[in-house]
Amino acid sequence: MSVSVYFSNQIIQIAVGKRAKRGTLQRVYTTIAPDGSIINGIVMDGDALAGHLRSFWQAQNIPTNDVYLIVNSNKIAGKNIEIPILGEKKTIQFIKREFSDMQREESENTIAYIPIGYDKKTRLKHLYAELAPKEQLRELMDVFTAMGITLKGIISGEGSIIGYAQMTLAKQFKTFILQVVNGNLVSNVLFVDGEFKYYNSVRCFNEIGTEAYLEDLARSLNQLEQFMQTQKIESQVERIFVAGTSGNDINVYSQVVREHGVTSPCELLNTGLGVGTELQLSSEKALFAVSGLYDQGTNSNFLKHFSLKDDSENLVDPRMKARVIAVATTFVLMMIGFGVALTMKLVRNARYEELRDYNVKPNVVQQTAMYDSEVERRDALLSKFNSINTINETLDSYPVCSDEIIDVIETTAKGYAEVEILSFNADEGKVNFSAKAASVNDIYKYIDNLLLEDIFKTVEHTGYTYDSKANLYNIHVNCTLAGSVGRRSEEE
């Protein structure tokens, strides 16, 4: 029996079942941590948290073996990277170089990653790589050590939910969004053509269950649409799978989503959980914990690459003392066999000398050095190529107030208002123009026309004032251009 525990803030979720490529869920538990004991996946009061968990664990008779921790925290950095086919050691080195801009000491962090795709043309693997502070991992492990539990793994919430979607939904759908609602935190996972592309997590500040709260959830989807526009992704989203809400809410939510311009159908998540109706809703609400029952490979586990090097990490606990005694006993027995081993060493020494002579030959050393040099050169060129692409894509996302855009603004006002373009703020994408109308009714017709234009990201109408001298109404409106508009006509 395996246990998957989810930490983020006060709500702690625990899933119990069988951990495998297709996990099997049996029970779900939820408890509230002591106030302020854990914030954003960071342990603030380890004693209070461990004491609460210990009592809850014993009361529910939860297994203490094969325990994995899923933790959501903005201290854990993640990114999509492309990497040549390399051995595990060089793969880790490559990933560390990709995170070199994080301005963190390499020795104070550890790496985890999951494969998300492979490009046959470029022969590059696509990975979702993550970087976590060792200090944070140590504090999390200390909480469970105080409970008498040794963690088998620590996996990020982001990596775990991406891996879950890849192992379940991506088997049936190509382009989709998985939206996980967990209290006032909503997380969205975007897959395009069967491969993970983007993740965002948004905190909602309105009361759960209210119309304003549903508006917050819907707005978080607009960020994904903006990303797709920026990346020039043309694939249409087939489904939006929502986990953590009820069937009654999903009908209302579908309407709210459509009002935000997202036309993809919304439906409750019922894929990959493999549970009955009674357990379905609780498993959806605890989807991050449930995702930990899906074995996503050893490299997704931060503890695999977690290295204990400094003195504070080498403090000996009672279990370690028992191991030291066992090692000492073994050492005595090994001394008895030392004589036999020494004889075998002398016999093999001749073979060793022969191999060593081969390794130090000038031509072998030269070829090895050339190979390492070419690998480093290739890696450097690939890094520069990725940086240039990122700059170009960022520039392409900014709008341009071209003649075509000005013509649309003037045509929209024709018959209703007189407009004059005053200025354009390129950084914010805002067009500053004056608009005057002879009739109040014309004002609203003009505003309606503006709202219909897809060149605008936002249109904010803040009222109007009457100019008695000109017998005209001055319209107060602020318009922000949508990403990338105007560039196509500029490039042509």
C-alpha positions as MATLAB code, in Angstrom:
seq = 'MSVSVYFSNQIIQIAVGKRAKRGTLQRVYTTIAPDGSIINGIVMDGDALAGHLRSFWQAQNIPTNDVYLIVNSNKIAGKNIEIPILGEKKTIQFIKREFSDMQREESENTIAYIPIGYDKKTRLKHLYAELAPKEQLRELMDVFTAMGITLKGIISGEGSIIGYAQMTLAKQFKTFILQVVNGNLVSNVLFVDGEFKYYNSVRCFNEIGTEAYLEDLARSLNQLEQFMQTQKIESQVERIFVAGTSGNDINVYSQVVREHGVTSPCELLNTGLGVGTELQLSSEKALFAVSGLYDQGTNSNFLKHFSLKDDSENLVDPRMKARVIAVATTFVLMMIGFGVALTMKLVRNARYEELRDYNVKPNVVQQTAMYDSEVERRDALLSKFNSINTINETLDSYPVCSDEIIDVIETTAKGYAEVEILSFNADEGKVNFSAKAASVNDIYKYIDNLLLEDIFKTVEHTGYTYDSKANLYNIHVNCTLAGSVGRRSEEE';
ca = [
       0.000    0.000    0.000;
       1.342    3.443   -0.985;
       0.584    6.877    0.445;
       0.738   10.189   -1.430;
       0.602   13.390    0.674;
      -0.019   16.833   -0.855;
       1.346   20.005    0.791;
       0.745   23.578   -0.328;
      -0.849   25.734    2.331;
      -3.205   24.755    5.170;
      -5.221   22.126    3.256;
      -3.362   18.788    3.401;
      -4.629   15.946    1.203;
      -3.656   12.283    1.521;
      -4.334    9.569   -1.084;
      -3.910    5.895   -0.211;
      -3.739    3.177   -2.855;
      -1.428    1.203   -5.092;
       1.361    3.175   -6.781;
       2.003    2.087  -10.375;
       2.046    3.360  -13.980;
      -1.720    3.445  -13.607;
      -2.302    4.145   -9.935;
      -5.191    2.623   -8.000;
      -6.944    4.827   -5.434;
      -8.627    3.342   -2.350;
      -9.107    6.188    0.130;
      -8.755    9.961    0.351;
      -8.202   11.982    3.537;
      -8.183   15.749    4.079;
      -6.985   17.681    7.128;
      -6.205   21.308    7.957;
      -2.677   22.087    9.170;
      -2.156   24.370   12.191;
      -2.466   28.010   11.181;
       0.833   29.351    9.785;
       2.694   26.024   10.073;
       3.132   25.691    6.292;
       2.863   28.482    3.727;
       3.356   27.982   -0.013;
       5.001   24.597    0.543;
       7.520   26.059    3.019;
       7.584   24.683    6.574;
       7.211   27.559    9.053;
       6.561   25.531   12.237;
       7.828   21.966   11.803;
       6.958   20.828   15.351;
       3.314   21.937   15.111;
       2.918   20.456   11.650;
       4.529   17.125   12.598;
       2.456   16.867   15.787;
      -0.804   17.484   13.949;
       0.045   15.011   11.182;
       1.151   12.343   13.659;
      -2.176   12.508   15.508;
      -4.183   12.462   12.263;
      -2.077    9.608   10.852;
      -2.650    7.447   13.914;
      -6.368    8.272   14.175;
      -6.970    7.239   10.561;
      -4.541    4.274   10.753;
      -2.736    5.422    7.595;
       0.188    3.194    6.436;
       3.698    4.494    7.233;
       5.595    2.703    4.454;
       6.054    3.762    0.827;
       5.154    7.415    1.518;
       5.624   10.083   -1.184;
       5.225   13.843   -0.721;
       3.773   16.111   -3.424;
       4.582   19.763   -2.704;
       3.383   22.938   -4.457;
       5.718   25.898   -4.005;
       6.941   28.868   -6.033;
      10.387   28.135   -4.569;
      10.529   25.221   -7.026;
      11.393   26.493  -10.518;
      10.361   24.584  -13.659;
      10.819   24.996  -17.406;
      10.488   23.124  -20.706;
      13.874   22.376  -22.257;
      15.206   20.595  -25.339;
      18.212   18.366  -24.849;
      20.328   16.039  -26.999;
      20.355   12.334  -26.194;
      22.867   12.092  -23.336;
      23.684    9.798  -20.442;
      22.100   10.486  -17.068;
      25.111   12.326  -15.612;
      25.477   14.656  -18.601;
      21.706   15.150  -18.694;
      21.823   16.482  -15.121;
      24.756   18.751  -16.013;
      22.875   20.059  -19.059;
      19.770   20.820  -16.955;
      21.865   22.643  -14.345;
      23.303   24.869  -17.076;
      19.750   25.683  -18.200;
      19.026   26.957  -14.674;
      22.285   28.924  -14.378;
      20.340   32.197  -14.749;
      18.458   31.519  -11.484;
      21.362   33.013   -9.448;
      21.317   30.119   -6.992;
      24.344   28.212   -5.738;
      24.442   24.852   -7.531;
      25.389   22.960   -4.348;
      22.267   24.254   -2.576;
      19.773   22.910   -5.151;
      18.747   19.598   -6.631;
      17.207   18.552   -9.948;
      14.191   16.499  -11.068;
      12.728   16.026  -14.535;
      10.180   14.094  -16.611;
      10.272   13.378  -20.373;
       7.442   15.067  -22.290;
       8.324   14.400  -25.946;
      10.884   13.724  -28.665;
      11.501   15.517  -31.974;
      12.535   12.978  -34.616;
      13.710   15.707  -37.005;
      16.092   17.452  -34.609;
      16.696   14.323  -32.503;
      16.149   16.357  -29.351;
      14.363   15.139  -26.253;
      11.793   17.429  -24.637;
      11.949   17.502  -20.834;
      10.105   19.328  -18.092;
      12.952   20.098  -15.681;
      12.712   21.453  -12.119;
      15.070   22.975   -9.566;
      14.332   22.811   -5.807;
      16.261   24.251   -2.813;
      17.845   21.499   -0.698;
      17.051   23.413    2.485;
      13.326   23.285    1.705;
      13.533   19.541    0.982;
      15.406   18.931    4.252;
      12.725   20.771    6.252;
       9.981   18.690    4.620;
      11.867   15.451    5.336;
      12.383   16.528    8.965;
       8.600   16.808    9.462;
       8.113   13.160    8.469;
      11.241   11.989   10.329;
       9.686   13.438   13.500;
       6.662   11.227   12.769;
       8.855    8.140   12.376;
       8.346    8.070    8.589;
      11.094    7.991    5.963;
       9.944    9.568    2.709;
      10.573    7.529   -0.433;
      10.194   10.544   -2.650;
       9.455   14.260   -2.940;
       7.801   15.369   -6.193;
       6.653   18.874   -7.138;
       2.919   19.424   -7.515;
       3.518   20.926  -10.933;
       5.584   17.996  -12.195;
       3.217   15.445  -10.653;
       0.037   16.860  -12.238;
       1.786   17.224  -15.625;
       2.915   13.596  -15.444;
      -0.583   12.470  -14.433;
      -2.187   14.274  -17.390;
       0.443   12.818  -19.723;
      -0.246    9.266  -18.486;
      -4.072    9.561  -18.641;
      -5.753   12.372  -20.618;
      -3.005   12.630  -23.259;
      -3.667    8.995  -24.186;
      -7.142    9.989  -25.450;
      -6.910   13.674  -26.382;
      -4.291   15.761  -28.197;
      -5.004   19.401  -27.330;
      -6.722   20.015  -23.997;
      -6.623   21.917  -20.696;
      -6.744   20.290  -17.271;
      -7.993   22.773  -14.651;
      -7.550   21.699  -11.019;
      -9.517   23.710   -8.436;
      -8.097   23.358   -4.929;
      -9.726   25.830   -2.547;
      -8.637   29.325   -3.562;
      -5.849   27.971   -5.803;
      -6.546   27.050   -9.434;
      -3.920   25.321  -11.601;
      -4.123   24.925  -15.376;
      -2.168   22.438  -17.513;
      -2.092   22.928  -21.298;
      -1.291   20.079  -23.703;
      -0.913   20.762  -27.435;
      -0.778   17.918  -29.961;
      -0.245   15.391  -27.172;
       2.689   17.239  -25.540;
       2.787   19.451  -22.418;
       3.269   23.131  -23.269;
       2.310   25.438  -20.381;
       1.337   25.511  -16.706;
      -0.004   28.324  -14.574;
      -1.280   28.539  -11.021;
      -3.467   31.449   -9.907;
      -4.671   32.388   -6.431;
      -8.332   33.469   -6.275;
      -9.270   36.164   -3.763;
     -13.070   35.995   -4.040;
     -15.215   33.760   -1.839;
     -15.333   30.148   -3.038;
     -18.558   29.258   -4.864;
     -19.559   32.822   -5.720;
     -20.010   34.209   -9.221;
     -16.900   36.372   -8.743;
     -14.934   33.231   -7.828;
     -16.019   31.531  -11.076;
     -14.921   34.681  -12.912;
     -11.448   34.273  -11.346;
     -11.277   30.666  -12.590;
     -12.328   31.677  -16.102;
      -9.799   34.519  -16.246;
      -6.995   32.075  -15.508;
      -7.839   30.357  -18.819;
      -7.253   33.618  -20.700;
      -3.564   33.425  -19.746;
      -3.338   30.085  -21.572;
      -5.026   31.564  -24.639;
      -2.588   34.490  -24.540;
       0.291   31.990  -24.387;
      -1.098   30.114  -27.419;
      -1.368   33.368  -29.369;
       2.164   34.403  -28.400;
       3.542   30.989  -29.409;
       1.408   31.073  -32.613;
      -0.223   27.760  -31.702;
      -3.086   27.126  -34.135;
      -4.412   23.855  -32.657;
      -7.895   24.157  -31.162;
      -8.508   23.096  -27.550;
     -10.748   20.008  -27.685;
     -11.781   19.930  -24.014;
     -11.382   21.727  -20.723;
     -11.367   19.120  -17.962;
     -12.268   20.580  -14.553;
     -11.420   18.775  -11.308;
     -12.492   19.839   -7.823;
     -16.023   21.129   -8.428;
     -19.516   19.621   -8.614;
     -21.776   18.824  -11.553;
     -24.069   21.741  -10.667;
     -21.166   24.209  -10.712;
     -19.828   22.973  -14.050;
     -23.006   24.037  -15.908;
     -22.788   27.590  -14.549;
     -19.038   27.662  -15.055;
     -19.368   26.633  -18.717;
     -21.482   29.750  -19.337;
     -18.961   31.985  -17.502;
     -16.123   30.540  -19.588;
     -17.984   31.264  -22.835;
     -18.555   34.867  -21.707;
     -14.758   35.177  -21.445;
     -14.401   34.160  -25.087;
     -13.309   30.561  -24.463;
     -15.448   28.344  -26.688;
     -13.998   24.928  -25.810;
     -16.472   22.638  -23.970;
     -16.004   22.197  -20.198;
     -16.619   18.891  -18.466;
     -15.876   17.249  -15.130;
     -12.755   15.126  -15.022;
     -13.586   11.415  -14.967;
     -10.571   10.035  -16.804;
      -7.750    8.028  -15.279;
      -9.005    7.939  -11.676;
     -10.520    4.454  -11.872;
     -12.825    4.935   -8.865;
     -16.535    4.583   -8.186;
     -19.055    7.417   -7.958;
     -18.785    7.662   -4.175;
     -15.023    8.333   -4.297;
     -15.088   10.339   -7.551;
     -15.657   13.860   -6.163;
     -13.217   13.532   -3.255;
     -10.569   12.145   -5.601;
     -11.034   15.090   -7.992;
     -10.684   17.583   -5.128;
      -7.492   15.804   -4.029;
      -6.151   15.341   -7.564;
      -2.637   16.551   -6.690;
      -2.377   13.875   -3.996;
      -3.945   11.264   -6.301;
      -1.423   12.104   -9.051;
       1.347   10.943   -6.701;
       0.037    7.361   -7.007;
       1.034    7.415  -10.693;
       4.662    6.305  -11.017;
       6.278    8.872  -13.323;
       9.805    7.460  -13.128;
      12.643    7.864  -10.659;
      13.950   11.093  -12.231;
      10.767   12.950  -11.208;
      11.793   12.358   -7.585;
      13.992   15.122   -6.112;
      15.442   12.673   -3.595;
      17.111   10.636   -6.368;
      19.526   13.495   -7.115;
      19.626   14.828   -3.536;
      23.242   14.773   -2.322;
      24.163   15.118    1.355;
      27.522   16.889    1.425;
      27.817   19.349    4.275;
      28.157   18.545    7.967;
      24.612   19.550    8.807;
      23.357   16.892    6.413;
      25.544   14.205    7.965;
      24.174   14.332   11.511;
      23.809   10.761   12.736;
      20.363    9.754   13.995;
      19.592    6.452   15.833;
      18.949    4.622   12.591;
      22.277    5.811   11.232;
      24.051    4.582   14.380;
      22.625    1.111   13.832;
      23.913    1.196   10.291;
      27.378    2.285   11.481;
      27.527   -0.719   13.840;
      26.525   -3.010   10.994;
      29.196   -1.492    8.743;
      31.864   -1.915   11.471;
      30.971   -5.589   11.882;
      31.121   -6.072    8.147;
      34.502   -4.347    8.054;
      35.975   -6.887   10.524;
      34.764   -9.747    8.358;
      36.167   -8.061    5.285;
      39.610   -7.846    6.864;
      39.647  -11.638    7.079;
      39.120  -11.820    3.358;
      41.641   -9.099    2.650;
      44.446  -11.572    2.092;
      42.465  -13.390   -0.578;
      41.534  -10.112   -2.224;
      45.159   -8.962   -2.248;
      46.224  -12.109   -4.074;
      43.515  -11.605   -6.700;
      44.598   -7.983   -7.098;
      48.174   -8.982   -7.899;
      46.944  -11.460  -10.517;
      44.813   -8.807  -12.192;
      47.410   -6.067  -11.918;
      49.036   -7.097  -15.189;
      45.722   -6.766  -17.025;
      45.161   -3.368  -15.433;
      48.551   -2.093  -16.602;
      47.742   -3.135  -20.138;
      44.440   -1.237  -20.126;
      46.014    1.807  -18.504;
      48.681    1.977  -21.226;
      45.925    2.004  -23.813;
      44.047    4.854  -22.079;
      47.115    7.112  -21.977;
      48.026    6.679  -25.622;
      48.337   10.139  -27.259;
      45.877    9.359  -30.075;
      43.217    8.063  -27.637;
      43.609   11.087  -25.360;
      43.426   13.453  -28.359;
      40.241   11.869  -29.745;
      38.559   11.996  -26.326;
      39.453   15.672  -25.900;
      38.123   16.467  -29.385;
      34.812   14.751  -28.597;
      34.361   16.652  -25.324;
      35.223   19.936  -27.061;
      32.639   19.363  -29.818;
      29.956   18.468  -27.280;
      30.599   21.689  -25.341;
      30.550   23.738  -28.564;
      27.271   22.151  -29.649;
      25.703   22.822  -26.251;
      26.815   26.474  -26.350;
      25.350   26.982  -29.850;
      22.078   25.351  -28.812;
      21.795   27.650  -25.786;
      22.386   30.755  -27.971;
      19.843   29.520  -30.519;
      17.187   29.085  -27.805;
      17.922   32.572  -26.411;
      17.525   34.196  -29.854;
      14.231   32.378  -30.418;
      12.934   33.571  -27.051;
      13.804   37.204  -27.866;
      12.123   37.007  -31.289;
       8.973   35.442  -29.840;
       8.805   38.104  -27.114;
       9.137   40.932  -29.677;
       6.452   39.346  -31.870;
       4.011   39.392  -28.944;
       4.001   43.235  -28.704;
       1.251   44.996  -30.727;
       1.919   47.772  -33.297;
      -0.404   50.669  -33.967;
      -0.167   50.407  -37.762;
      -2.166   52.254  -40.439;
      -4.450   49.242  -40.628;
      -5.216   49.476  -36.876;
      -5.833   53.243  -37.136;
      -8.185   52.599  -40.071;
     -10.157   50.055  -38.008;
     -10.499   52.548  -35.127;
     -11.716   55.309  -37.465;
     -14.071   52.972  -39.387;
     -15.596   51.726  -36.114;
     -16.481   55.288  -35.130;
     -17.886   56.254  -38.531;
     -21.451   57.505  -38.219;
     -21.304   57.583  -34.410;
     -18.334   59.591  -33.270;
     -15.370   61.647  -34.393;
     -12.014   60.225  -33.296;
      -8.488   61.593  -33.280;
      -5.468   59.366  -32.602;
      -3.286   61.118  -30.020;
      -0.564   58.632  -29.045;
       0.366   54.965  -28.668;
       2.111   53.430  -25.609;
       4.114   50.541  -27.125;
       5.120   49.098  -23.721;
       1.525   48.707  -22.522;
      -0.129   48.367  -25.952;
      -2.500   51.280  -25.131;
      -3.939   53.564  -27.845;
      -4.703   57.111  -26.685;
      -7.367   58.825  -28.802;
     -10.166   61.348  -28.314;
     -13.765   60.530  -29.283;
     -16.707   62.938  -29.541;
     -20.360   62.107  -30.276;
     -23.417   64.242  -30.859;
     -25.847   61.875  -29.118;
     -25.727   59.740  -25.967;
     -27.171   56.832  -27.934;
     -24.325   57.161  -30.419;
     -21.854   56.776  -27.543;
     -23.144   53.334  -26.618;
     -23.372   52.234  -30.243;
     -19.776   53.344  -30.685;
     -18.648   51.456  -27.532;
     -20.486   48.317  -28.759;
     -18.619   48.570  -32.063;
     -15.304   48.825  -30.234;
     -16.090   45.715  -28.148;
     -16.753   43.723  -31.330;
     -13.289   44.442  -32.728;
     -10.811   41.591  -32.088;
      -7.831   43.957  -32.311;
      -8.466   45.011  -28.691;
      -7.493   43.037  -25.621;
      -9.523   45.328  -23.345;
     -11.962   48.209  -23.873;
     -12.722   50.209  -20.720;
     -15.547   52.788  -20.924;
     -15.459   55.115  -17.910;
     -18.269   57.521  -18.915;
     -18.572   60.784  -20.810;
     -18.812   64.574  -20.307;
     -20.810   67.153  -22.242;
     -19.030   70.031  -23.985;
     -21.641   72.824  -24.072;
     -19.516   74.996  -26.344;
     -19.149   72.331  -29.046;
     -22.542   70.698  -28.337;
     -20.721   67.337  -28.270;
     -20.146   64.542  -25.754;
     -16.513   63.756  -24.887;
     -16.279   59.961  -24.514;
     -13.944   58.513  -21.839;
     -12.572   55.216  -23.155;
      -9.240   53.379  -22.759;
      -8.308   50.680  -25.294;
      -5.485   48.156  -25.060;
      -4.435   46.322  -28.236;
      -4.341   42.526  -28.244;
      -0.941   40.806  -28.440;
       0.827   40.865  -31.840;
      -1.903   42.848  -33.679;
      -0.621   45.108  -36.358;
       2.601   43.156  -36.894;
       1.349   41.160  -39.859;
       0.503   44.295  -41.839;
       3.787   45.891  -40.695;
       5.805   42.878  -41.900;
       3.960   42.875  -45.268;
];
